[in-house]
C-alpha cells in the first residue's frame, strides 16, 4: 500500500526542469542530450510532431527542413528540459532554449503540427493557425499529419527496413 501511495504521489508531482546539453537530433522532434550529472538521455518534444524521417519511414515532405531547424536551434546548446512523460524509452519534455519554446518555434515556422491531444495550452494551436494562414512550410502544400503518414509509410513494421 505504501508503494502504491508513493507511486501515485510521484506520478502526480510535476517534474522539475533541469539543464541538459543537446548533442544530436535524429529528426525534428527527437534529440539526444547529456545532463549535468553526465547521464545520456533521449528527448521527445512535447506537443510538436514533425514530419517523419527515414530509415523506418519514407521521408515525409519537410522532414529535412524540420530536422535542420531543430539542430540549428538547440544542438550544442544547454537547454531547459521539463519532463511531462515517457514514450518509447524517451523522455517527453517541454524544451526551451534562451527562453524560447522549441515546439512552439517549430509549429510557428510551419515545420510541425500542434498535437493538441497532449496540451490544453491555446498558444500552440494559435501558432499553427498562424502558420496555416500564412501557408508557411508544410502548410503551403497538401499536408499529411505524421500520425497518418506513419500508418501508410511505416516500412519497419512491414520488416523491409532496418530498425
C-alpha positions in Angstrom: 0.0 0.0 0.0 2.8 2.4 0.9 4.4 1.7 -2.5 1.1 2.5 -4.3 0.7 5.8 -2.5 4.4 6.7 -3.2 3.9 5.9 -6.9 0.8 7.9 -7.1 2.5 10.9 -5.5 5.4 10.7 -7.9 3.1 10.5 -10.9 1.1 13.4 -9.8 4.0 15.6 -8.9 5.1 17.8 -11.8 8.7 17.1 -12.9 11.2 19.9 -12.2 13.1 21.4 -15.1 16.8 20.6 -15.5 19.5 21.7 -17.8 21.0 19.5 -20.5 23.3 19.9 -23.4 21.9 18.7 -26.7 24.4 16.6 -28.6 22.4 15.5 -31.6 18.9 15.3 -33.2 17.7 12.3 -35.1 14.8 14.3 -36.5 12.8 17.4 -35.9 11.3 16.2 -32.6 13.7 13.7 -31.1 17.2 14.6 -29.8 19.9 13.2 -27.5 21.3 15.2 -24.6 23.7 14.9 -21.7 22.6 16.1 -18.2 24.8 18.0 -15.7 25.4 14.6 -14.0 26.6 13.1 -17.3 23.5 10.9 -18.0 22.7 10.5 -21.7 19.0 10.9 -22.4 16.7 10.8 -25.4 14.2 13.6 -25.5 11.0 13.8 -27.5 9.4 17.2 -27.9 6.1 17.6 -26.2 3.2 18.9 -28.4 5.2 19.4 -31.7 5.0 16.5 -34.1 7.4 17.0 -37.0 7.3 15.2 -40.4 8.8 11.7 -40.4 12.4 10.9 -41.2 14.0 7.7 -42.5 15.2 5.0 -42.0 11.9 3.4 -40.8 9.7 5.7 -42.9 9.7 7.1 -46.4 10.8 10.6 -46.0 7.9 12.8 -45.4 7.9 16.3 -47.1 9.5 18.9 -44.8 11.3 16.3 -42.6 14.7 17.5 -43.6 13.8 21.2 -43.0 12.3 20.4 -39.6 15.4 18.4 -38.6 17.7 21.2 -39.8 15.6 23.8 -37.9 15.8 21.9 -34.6 19.5 21.2 -35.0 20.3 24.9 -35.6 18.1 25.9 -32.6 19.5 23.5 -30.0 22.4 21.2 -30.9 25.5 22.2 -28.9 23.4 24.3 -26.6 22.3 24.0 -23.0 18.5 23.8 -22.9 15.9 23.7 -20.1 14.1 20.3 -20.0 10.8 19.9 -18.3 9.7 16.3 -18.5 6.0 15.6 -18.9 6.0 11.9 -19.5 7.7 9.0 -21.3 7.1 7.4 -24.7 9.1 4.6 -26.4 12.0 4.9 -23.9 12.2 8.6 -24.4 11.5 11.5 -22.0 8.7 13.6 -23.5 9.5 17.1 -22.5 8.9 20.8 -22.9 12.3 22.1 -24.1 13.3 25.8 -24.1 16.5 27.4 -25.2 17.2 31.0 -24.1 13.5 31.3 -23.1 12.2 30.2 -26.4 9.9 27.1 -26.6 11.3 24.8 -29.2 7.9 23.1 -30.0 6.2 26.5 -30.5 9.0 27.7 -32.7 8.7 24.6 -35.0 4.9 24.9 -35.2 5.1 28.7 -35.9 7.6 28.1 -38.7 5.2 25.6 -40.3 7.6 22.6 -39.7 5.4 20.7 -37.2 1.8 20.0 -36.3 0.5 21.0 -32.9 -0.6 17.7 -31.4 -3.3 19.2 -29.2 -4.2 15.8 -27.8 -1.2 16.5 -25.4 -1.9 20.0 -24.2 -4.6 22.4 -23.3 -2.4 25.5 -24.0 -4.1 27.5 -26.8 -0.8 29.2 -27.8 0.3 26.0 -29.7 -2.9 26.0 -31.7 -2.7 29.7 -32.3 0.9 29.2 -33.7 -0.4 26.5 -36.0 -3.3 28.6 -37.2 -0.9 31.5 -37.9 1.4 29.2 -39.9 -1.6 27.8 -41.8 -3.0 31.2 -42.6 0.4 32.3 -44.0 1.0 28.9 -45.7 4.4 28.6 -44.1 6.4 25.4 -44.5 4.2 22.3 -44.8 1.1 24.4 -44.8 2.0 25.6 -48.3 1.5 22.1 -49.6 -1.2 19.5 -49.1 -0.1 18.3 -45.7 -0.5 14.8 -44.2 -0.1 14.6 -40.5 2.8 12.5 -39.1 0.4 10.1 -37.4 -1.4 9.4 -40.7 1.9 9.2 -42.6 3.2 6.5 -40.1 0.1 4.4 -40.8 0.8 4.2 -44.5 4.6 4.5 -44.8 6.0 2.6 -41.8 8.4 0.2 -43.5 9.8 -1.1 -40.2 6.6 -2.7 -39.3 6.5 -4.4 -42.6 10.0 -5.8 -42.0 11.6 -4.3 -45.1 13.8 -1.7 -43.5 16.3 -1.9 -40.6 15.3 -0.5 -37.2 
